Amino acid sequence: MAAIYGSGDISNLTLWRVDLRIGAIWFLLALFWARLLLHCLARLPYTSVWVVLCFAIGYISSHYVWLPWSIQPGMCAAAFLYLGYLAKKYDVLGFVKRFPCIWAIAFVVWAVDIMFFGGMSMAINNYGSRPVLAVIGSIAGTLCVVGISQLIDRVSVLGSALSSIGQASLAILCVHLIEDDALPWQMYLGVLRTALPQVPLVMLSFIVRLPMDLIGAALLYHIPVINEWFYPQLTKKKHKTNMVSVTE
């Protein structure tokens, strides 16, 4: 029932009773709807007005009914995608690089949002007790993460390693969700905690599960057809190869 409904969190506003959530992959459904909606809205005049209206409908309607397949989070996410599109179109990063003080302002806004965080879950369109601060803080935080990533990228070895991991992040996430649901981790971690009481439980979980997730992601990479679901770059590479073959 959770998989069919595709809700990122439990809600008492669903069309029928759903006792479990689909987990972290809710964002894939939301991203699908967000891209589809933005693609349609971009063809209309006054696109920004339609995007704001889309966000408002998704946000307000979620207080009265919770639709399946993460449609409403997708409606809200369309606004964030549109902001990203505008940022790229008008070269916001280039502007920020010319005026480095903006990084400091963004960091302060991000820090203030963390200090006064009122809860937030995009999975069910809950932007907390301070939704405006949550949205502004998320934008400032994203800008800071981009800046930090650019600094890391200056160390070529570290940047390349993180880039490779990033390309496999979807596969790692999906493998993690499967092993998280399928294996009796409470029992396993209980045994490990008894054997190694001096090691924090979070660290034990990380040490045991990360290799499993990495191995699973590596196996997915080598399964024909299925690997293209989890590694979009393979589809692009395949398409590029086909185009070259046709040209030749």
Secondary structure as UniProt FT lines:
FT   HELIX           2..5
FT   TURN            12..13
FT   TURN            24..25
FT   HELIX           26..41
FT   TURN            42..43
FT   HELIX           47..61
FT   TURN            62..64
FT   TURN            69..70
FT   HELIX           71..89
FT   TURN            90..91
FT   HELIX           92..98
FT   HELIX           101..115
FT   HELIX           122..124
FT   HELIX           131..153
FT   HELIX           156..167
FT   HELIX           169..182
FT   HELIX           185..195
FT   TURN            197..198
FT   HELIX           201..221
FT   TURN            224..225
FT   HELIX           226..230
FT   HELIX           232..247
//
